[in-house]
Amino acid sequence: MKTTFRQIAILFIVTGSLLCTNVQFNYGQNNDTLKETISFLPGVSKVERLKSEVFKDKYVLFVEQPLDHKNPAAGTFKQRVFVMNVGMDRPTVIVTEGYGAGYASMPRYREELSRTFDANLIFVEHRYFLESTPSPLDWKYLTAENSAYDLHRITELFKTLYKGKWIATGISKGGQTALIYRAFFPEDVDVTVPYVAPLCKSREDGRHEPFISNFAGTKAQRDTILDFQKRILQKRATLQPKFDSLCMANKYTFNLPLENIYDYTVLEFSFSFWQWGSPVNEIPGREASDNQLFKYWIRMCSPDYFVNNSSTASFFVQAARELGYYGYDTKPFKGLLTIKNTKGYLTKLFLPDGSEFKFDKTLYKKLKKFVATTDKKMLFIYGEFDPWSSVKVDEPKNGNVVVMVQPGGSHKARISNMPDSLKNKAFETIKGWLSE
C-alpha cells in the first residue's frame, strides 16, 4: 500500500550545479521513491532499506565527508547515517551520537524525543567510530570542530527534505556533541536537548572525585561503598589469583601488570556504581564469602574496561586532547595499592602506542562561554548522583537555556523517567519551543 506525501524539493546535480525540482512521490517498499530521493543527495551512497517496527521507512546510508572541513585537500571518509521517516510535515530529530551507531539499526529503536513528538529521526555515527572510521587513520582530524561540521553538512543535506523544526540531541558524549554542534552552528537547529552531557576543563578534571566522596548518595551509602572497595584490596591474596585467571581466560591484554589493573578496577568501582545508579543494598556484607565478593565486584566493574583495545582508542584520544575525563582518589586506600598514583593514567592505559596529546582548553572555554551567553533554546538533563553531574554546565542566566536534574538520578536520566512534574515541564517546554 502506497502513501502519498506533499510535493517536496529535491536537489539534483546537473552539470556541476544544483537544480531544484518539484516532484510528487509515493513511498512504499515496492516503489521506494524516498530511497531514490535520498540517493540523489550530494555525497550520499549505499542507501539501504532496513526493517523497522516503529517507522514507516528506515534506511542506512553513507555521506562522504572531508577529513578536514577547512582543508578539502586532506581527503575524505564515509560517515554512516540512519534515516527514519515519519513524514515531511513532521519535526526532525538529529541524534548526535558520540560513539558508534550500530544500535540504531535495531528494528524497535526509537529515541524518546522522536517518539514523543512523532518526529523523523536522523542518526549520525561519530567520525572515527565503527563504520565511520577513516583509512588510513590520522588522529589529527579527530576534532570537535570537524565533528560539528560533519553534523552541519548532514543537516544541510536533509533539510532539503525535512522542512519542519529540528531538534539536536544526544546522550553522554553524544550530548556533549550536541552542545558542540550548537556552539559551532547555533542556527542549524531550533532546539538542543543534551542528556547527561559533561563539560570537562582538563584531561583529569578533578571535580569527579570530591563529588563521589562527598555528594553522591548519603554518607552511610558512601561508607558502604568505600568499605567494599577496601575489603577487595585487603583480600588481594585470595582474590588476585581469581582476577588473573579471569583475565587470562578472556584473553584480556593490558598496558600495565595485572596487579595494577586490579587496583584500577577497585578505584573505578565507585565511579561506575554511581554512574549507573546501582542499589547499595546489593553490595555483599562482611559475612560474604570471597567468591561472592569477587562475583559482585566483577559483575559491577569488569576489568575489560581497561583492556588495550583499538575500538575505544578514538574516545580516549578525544578525551586526552579536548573533551577531558576524570581521575581517581587514591588517598582512602593508602597502603593497599600497588600503584603509587594514577596521574596520567589515560596515557598509560588507553592511548594508542606512541601517541602524545596535549590537552587544549579552547573547546571548554568556547562551550562554557556559549552556554553563559546564548539565547538559543537548550534543555540539559542530568542525574543528581551521576558523577558526570559534577561537570555539568553552569546554571544558565538566560531563560531559553534550561537545566533539569533528576532527583537521585544516574547517567540513565531521561525525560521519560523523571518525576511527573519535571517530565511534564520538560516536554511542555520543548513543545512550546517547537510551536514558536
Secondary structure, DSSP 8 states (H G I E B T S, - for coil): --EE---EEEEEEETTEEEEEEE--EE-SSSBHHHHHHHTSTTEEEEEE---SS-SEEEEEEEEEESSTT-GGG-EEEEEEEEEES-TTS-EEEEE-SS--GGGGSTT---HHHHHTT-EEEEE--TTSGGG--SS--GGG--HHHHHHHHHHHHHHHTTT--S-EEEEEETHHHHHHHHHHHH-TTS-SEEEEES----SSTB-SSHHHHHHHTSS-HHHHHHHHHHHHHHHHTHHHHHHHHHHHHHHTT---SS-HHHHHHHHHHHHHHHHHHTT--GGGS--TT--HHHHHHHHHHHS-GGGGS--GGGHHHHHHIIIII-B-----GGGTTT-SSS--TTHHHHHTS-TT------THHHHHHHHHHHH--S-EEEEEETT-GGGGG-----SSTTEEEEEETT--TT--GGGS-HHHHHHHHHHHHHHHH-
